[in-house]
């Protein structure tokens, strides 16, 4: 008797401490990337809108409470109550955590499974293009070409 797909999926949902830590690390980056995408990196977003974006198939929002709590404690996200609606904002610290989570060679972030959601993939592309445009602006703001250097004293000042 062969094993059906149902039997394979019915694996225990309990994660080891190491698996939970890895899941949390990946979830933090996903949450921050989605928040950055929804708010354009500078606007507050309704918590419900963020929750809809981050909760994946076969997951519930309860699974993200710990991750959201940690992001709030570290100052990566900031909650506000406006007209009885909870809003979430990505802070400057959150943008740093997001950049580290996406760029650091030590980051645990990767896409799980064999498919990724279009919105998350597009959010990542948008973020990369945005970061790339910032880098090119920084290069343009540099000292640039100072022309010919007439003397050693002129050279020292460059």
Phi and psi restraints in degrees (value plus and minus 20) as a CYANA .aco file:
   2 UNK   PHI     -96.5   -56.5
   2 UNK   PSI     138.6   178.6
   3 UNK   PHI    -102.9   -62.9
   3 UNK   PSI     108.7   148.7
   4 UNK   PHI    -104.0   -64.0
   4 UNK   PSI     147.3   187.3
   5 UNK   PHI     -78.6   -38.6
   5 UNK   PSI     -58.7   -18.7
   6 UNK   PHI     -78.4   -38.4
   6 UNK   PSI     -62.2   -22.2
   7 UNK   PHI     -83.9   -43.9
   7 UNK   PSI     -58.9   -18.9
   8 UNK   PHI     -87.8   -47.8
   8 UNK   PSI     -59.3   -19.3
   9 UNK   PHI     -93.8   -53.8
   9 UNK   PSI     -43.6    -3.6
  10 UNK   PHI     -94.9   -54.9
  10 UNK   PSI       7.9    47.9
  11 UNK   PHI     -89.4   -49.4
  11 UNK   PSI     132.5   172.5
  12 UNK   PHI     -77.2   -37.2
  12 UNK   PSI     115.1   155.1
  13 UNK   PHI    -103.4   -63.4
  13 UNK   PSI     -23.3    16.7
  14 UNK   PHI     -96.0   -56.0
  14 UNK   PSI     105.3   145.3
  15 UNK   PHI    -118.7   -78.7
  15 UNK   PSI     128.8   168.8
  16 UNK   PHI     -90.2   -50.2
  16 UNK   PSI     147.0   187.0
  17 UNK   PHI     -78.6   -38.6
  17 UNK   PSI     -58.7   -18.7
  18 UNK   PHI     -88.5   -48.5
  18 UNK   PSI     -63.1   -23.1
  19 UNK   PHI     -84.0   -44.0
  19 UNK   PSI     -60.2   -20.2
  20 UNK   PHI     -84.9   -44.9
  20 UNK   PSI     -61.7   -21.7
  21 UNK   PHI     -82.3   -42.3
  21 UNK   PSI     -61.2   -21.2
  22 UNK   PHI     -86.5   -46.5
  22 UNK   PSI     -63.7   -23.7
  23 UNK   PHI     -80.8   -40.8
  23 UNK   PSI     -65.3   -25.3
  24 UNK   PHI     -79.8   -39.8
  24 UNK   PSI     -64.3   -24.3
  25 UNK   PHI     -81.4   -41.4
  25 UNK   PSI     -64.0   -24.0
  26 UNK   PHI     -88.0   -48.0
  26 UNK   PSI     -61.1   -21.1
  27 UNK   PHI     -83.5   -43.5
  27 UNK   PSI     -58.5   -18.5
  28 UNK   PHI     -79.7   -39.7
  28 UNK   PSI     -65.6   -25.6
  29 UNK   PHI     -84.9   -44.9
  29 UNK   PSI     -62.7   -22.7
  30 UNK   PHI     -81.4   -41.4
  30 UNK   PSI     -63.5   -23.5
  31 UNK   PHI     -82.0   -42.0
  31 UNK   PSI     -69.4   -29.4
  32 UNK   PHI     -84.5   -44.5
  32 UNK   PSI     -60.8   -20.8
  33 UNK   PHI     -84.6   -44.6
  33 UNK   PSI     -63.6   -23.6
  34 UNK   PHI     -85.2   -45.2
  34 UNK   PSI     -60.0   -20.0
  35 UNK   PHI     -85.3   -45.3
  35 UNK   PSI     -62.2   -22.2
  36 UNK   PHI     -80.2   -40.2
  36 UNK   PSI     -64.0   -24.0
  37 UNK   PHI     -86.2   -46.2
  37 UNK   PSI     -66.2   -26.2
  38 UNK   PHI     -83.8   -43.8
  38 UNK   PSI     -60.1   -20.1
  39 UNK   PHI    -118.2   -78.2
  39 UNK   PSI     -13.9    26.1
  40 UNK   PHI      43.2    83.2
  40 UNK   PSI      -1.2    38.8
  41 UNK   PHI      60.5   100.5
  41 UNK   PSI     -20.7    19.3
  42 UNK   PHI    -165.8  -125.8
  42 UNK   PSI     -20.9    19.1
  43 UNK   PHI    -133.4   -93.4
  43 UNK   PSI     134.9   174.9
  44 UNK   PHI     -97.0   -57.0
  44 UNK   PSI     128.3   168.3
  45 UNK   PHI    -147.6  -107.6
  45 UNK   PSI     124.1   164.1
  46 UNK   PHI     -83.6   -43.6
  46 UNK   PSI     114.7   154.7
  47 UNK   PHI     -76.6   -36.6
  47 UNK   PSI     -58.6   -18.6
  48 UNK   PHI     -81.8   -41.8
  48 UNK   PSI     -57.9   -17.9
  49 UNK   PHI     -86.0   -46.0
  49 UNK   PSI     -59.9   -19.9
  50 UNK   PHI     -85.2   -45.2
  50 UNK   PSI     -65.6   -25.6
  51 UNK   PHI     -78.0   -38.0
  51 UNK   PSI     -63.2   -23.2
  52 UNK   PHI     -79.3   -39.3
  52 UNK   PSI     -56.2   -16.2
  53 UNK   PHI     -95.8   -55.8
  53 UNK   PSI     -54.9   -14.9
  54 UNK   PHI    -108.8   -68.8
  54 UNK   PSI     -48.7    -8.7
  55 UNK   PHI     -95.3   -55.3
  55 UNK   PSI     100.8   140.8
  56 UNK   PHI    -114.4   -74.4
  56 UNK   PSI     151.5   191.5
  57 UNK   PHI     -71.9   -31.9
  57 UNK   PSI     117.4   157.4
  58 UNK   PHI      47.5    87.5
  58 UNK   PSI      -3.4    36.6
  59 UNK   PHI    -139.3   -99.3
  59 UNK   PSI     141.0   181.0
  60 UNK   PHI    -143.2  -103.2
  60 UNK   PSI     142.1   182.1
  61 UNK   PHI     -83.7   -43.7
  61 UNK   PSI     -44.9    -4.9
  62 UNK   PHI     -78.3   -38.3
  62 UNK   PSI     -55.0   -15.0
  63 UNK   PHI     -80.5   -40.5
  63 UNK   PSI     -44.2    -4.2
  64 UNK   PHI    -117.6   -77.6
  64 UNK   PSI     -24.6    15.4
  65 UNK   PHI     -78.3   -38.3
  65 UNK   PSI     -63.9   -23.9
  66 UNK   PHI     -83.3   -43.3
  66 UNK   PSI     -64.2   -24.2
  67 UNK   PHI     -83.3   -43.3
  67 UNK   PSI     -66.3   -26.3
  68 UNK   PHI     -83.2   -43.2
  68 UNK   PSI     -59.4   -19.4
  69 UNK   PHI     -81.6   -41.6
  69 UNK   PSI     -63.9   -23.9
  70 UNK   PHI     -85.0   -45.0
  70 UNK   PSI     -61.2   -21.2
  71 UNK   PHI     -83.7   -43.7
  71 UNK   PSI     -56.2   -16.2
  72 UNK   PHI     -90.2   -50.2
  72 UNK   PSI     -64.2   -24.2
  73 UNK   PHI     -80.7   -40.7
  73 UNK   PSI     -57.2   -17.2
  74 UNK   PHI    -103.9   -63.9
  74 UNK   PSI     -23.0    17.0
  75 UNK   PHI      62.7   102.7
  75 UNK   PSI      -9.3    30.7
  76 UNK   PHI     -93.1   -53.1
  76 UNK   PSI     -53.6   -13.6
  77 UNK   PHI    -148.2  -108.2
  77 UNK   PSI     131.5   171.5
  78 UNK   PHI    -147.7  -107.7
  78 UNK   PSI     110.8   150.8
  79 UNK   PHI    -117.1   -77.1
  79 UNK   PSI     125.0   165.0
  80 UNK   PHI    -157.9  -117.9
  80 UNK   PSI     129.6   169.6
  81 UNK   PHI    -130.3   -90.3
  81 UNK   PSI      93.8   133.8
  82 UNK   PHI    -145.1  -105.1
  82 UNK   PSI     101.1   141.1
  83 UNK   PHI      29.1    69.1
  83 UNK   PSI      26.5    66.5
  84 UNK   PHI      42.8    82.8
  84 UNK   PSI      -1.0    39.0
  85 UNK   PHI    -135.0   -95.0
  85 UNK   PSI     109.6   149.6
  86 UNK   PHI    -101.3   -61.3
  86 UNK   PSI     102.7   142.7
  87 UNK   PHI    -131.0   -91.0
  87 UNK   PSI     129.7   169.7
  88 UNK   PHI    -142.4  -102.4
  88 UNK   PSI     120.2   160.2
  89 UNK   PHI    -152.3  -112.3
  89 UNK   PSI     122.3   162.3
  90 UNK   PHI    -104.5   -64.5
  90 UNK   PSI     101.0   141.0
  91 UNK   PHI    -105.3   -65.3
  91 UNK   PSI     153.8   193.8
  92 UNK   PHI     -79.9   -39.9
  92 UNK   PSI     -59.6   -19.6
  93 UNK   PHI     -82.1   -42.1
  93 UNK   PSI     -60.5   -20.5
  94 UNK   PHI     -81.8   -41.8
  94 UNK   PSI     -58.1   -18.1
  95 UNK   PHI     -85.7   -45.7
  95 UNK   PSI     -56.4   -16.4
  96 UNK   PHI     -86.1   -46.1
  96 UNK   PSI     -64.0   -24.0
  97 UNK   PHI     -83.0   -43.0
  97 UNK   PSI     -61.2   -21.2
  98 UNK   PHI     -81.7   -41.7
  98 UNK   PSI     -68.4   -28.4
  99 UNK   PHI     -79.7   -39.7
  99 UNK   PSI     -63.8   -23.8
 100 UNK   PHI     -84.7   -44.7
 100 UNK   PSI     -60.4   -20.4
 101 UNK   PHI     -85.9   -45.9
 101 UNK   PSI     -50.5   -10.5
 102 UNK   PHI    -109.7   -69.7
 102 UNK   PSI     -54.1   -14.1
 103 UNK   PHI    -120.4   -80.4
 103 UNK   PSI     -50.8   -10.8
 104 UNK   PHI     -83.4   -43.4
 104 UNK   PSI     115.3   155.3
 105 UNK   PHI     -88.7   -48.7
 105 UNK   PSI     -37.8     2.2
 106 UNK   PHI    -110.0   -70.0
 106 UNK   PSI     -24.4    15.6
 107 UNK   PHI     -84.3   -44.3
 107 UNK   PSI     122.3   162.3
 108 UNK   PHI    -105.6   -65.6
 108 UNK   PSI     -25.3    14.7
 109 UNK   PHI     -87.2   -47.2
 109 UNK   PSI     110.6   150.6
 110 UNK   PHI    -180.1  -140.1
 110 UNK   PSI     143.9   183.9
 111 UNK   PHI    -104.5   -64.5
 111 UNK   PSI     109.3   149.3
 112 UNK   PHI    -105.5   -65.5
 112 UNK   PSI     136.4   176.4
 113 UNK   PHI      57.1    97.1
 113 UNK   PSI    -184.6  -144.6
 114 UNK   PHI    -125.2   -85.2
 114 UNK   PSI     -24.7    15.3
 115 UNK   PHI    -157.6  -117.6
 115 UNK   PSI     131.3   171.3
 116 UNK   PHI    -142.9  -102.9
 116 UNK   PSI     134.0   174.0
 117 UNK   PHI     -88.6   -48.6
 117 UNK   PSI     122.9   162.9
 118 UNK   PHI     -78.6   -38.6
 118 UNK   PSI     -63.1   -23.1
 119 UNK   PHI     -82.4   -42.4
 119 UNK   PSI     -61.5   -21.5
 120 UNK   PHI     -88.4   -48.4
 120 UNK   PSI     -62.5   -22.5
 121 UNK   PHI     -81.3   -41.3
 121 UNK   PSI     -64.4   -24.4
 122 UNK   PHI     -87.6   -47.6
 122 UNK   PSI     -55.5   -15.5
 123 UNK   PHI     -82.5   -42.5
 123 UNK   PSI     -60.7   -20.7
 124 UNK   PHI     -84.2   -44.2
 124 UNK   PSI     -64.6   -24.6
 125 UNK   PHI     -80.6   -40.6
 125 UNK   PSI     -63.8   -23.8
 126 UNK   PHI     -81.1   -41.1
 126 UNK   PSI     -62.6   -22.6
 127 UNK   PHI     -84.2   -44.2
 127 UNK   PSI     -64.9   -24.9
 128 UNK   PHI     -81.0   -41.0
 128 UNK   PSI     -62.9   -22.9
 129 UNK   PHI     -86.0   -46.0
 129 UNK   PSI     -59.1   -19.1
 130 UNK   PHI     -83.2   -43.2
 130 UNK   PSI     -68.2   -28.2
 131 UNK   PHI     -81.0   -41.0
 131 UNK   PSI     -61.0   -21.0
 132 UNK   PHI     -83.1   -43.1
 132 UNK   PSI     -59.5   -19.5
 133 UNK   PHI     -87.7   -47.7
 133 UNK   PSI     -53.9   -13.9
 134 UNK   PHI     -86.5   -46.5
 134 UNK   PSI     -61.5   -21.5
 135 UNK   PHI     -83.0   -43.0
 135 UNK   PSI     -60.5   -20.5
 136 UNK   PHI     -90.1   -50.1
 136 UNK   PSI     -51.0   -11.0
 137 UNK   PHI     -87.2   -47.2
 137 UNK   PSI     -61.5   -21.5
 138 UNK   PHI     -80.7   -40.7
 138 UNK   PSI     -60.0   -20.0
 139 UNK   PHI     -84.2   -44.2
 139 UNK   PSI     -63.2   -23.2
 140 UNK   PHI     -84.2   -44.2
 140 UNK   PSI     -49.3    -9.3
 141 UNK   PHI    -100.2   -60.2
 141 UNK   PSI     -26.1    13.9
 142 UNK   PHI     -84.9   -44.9
 142 UNK   PSI     160.0   200.0
 143 UNK   PHI     -82.7   -42.7
 143 UNK   PSI     -51.3   -11.3
 144 UNK   PHI      49.1    89.1
 144 UNK   PSI    -178.9  -138.9
 145 UNK   PHI     -98.5   -58.5
 145 UNK   PSI     100.6   140.6
 146 UNK   PHI    -116.6   -76.6
 146 UNK   PSI     -15.3    24.7
 147 UNK   PHI      60.5   100.5
 147 UNK   PSI    -189.6  -149.6
 148 UNK   PHI     -89.6   -49.6
 148 UNK   PSI     125.5   165.5
 149 UNK   PHI    -123.6   -83.6
 149 UNK   PSI      98.5   138.5
 150 UNK   PHI     -99.2   -59.2
 150 UNK   PSI     -54.9   -14.9
 151 UNK   PHI    -161.9  -121.9
 151 UNK   PSI     149.8   189.8
 152 UNK   PHI     -83.7   -43.7
 152 UNK   PSI     -58.2   -18.2
 153 UNK   PHI     -82.4   -42.4
 153 UNK   PSI     -58.7   -18.7
 154 UNK   PHI     -83.2   -43.2
 154 UNK   PSI     -60.0   -20.0
 155 UNK   PHI     -83.4   -43.4
 155 UNK   PSI     -62.5   -22.5
 156 UNK   PHI     -79.3   -39.3
 156 UNK   PSI     -54.4   -14.4
 157 UNK   PHI     -93.7   -53.7
 157 UNK   PSI     -40.4    -0.4
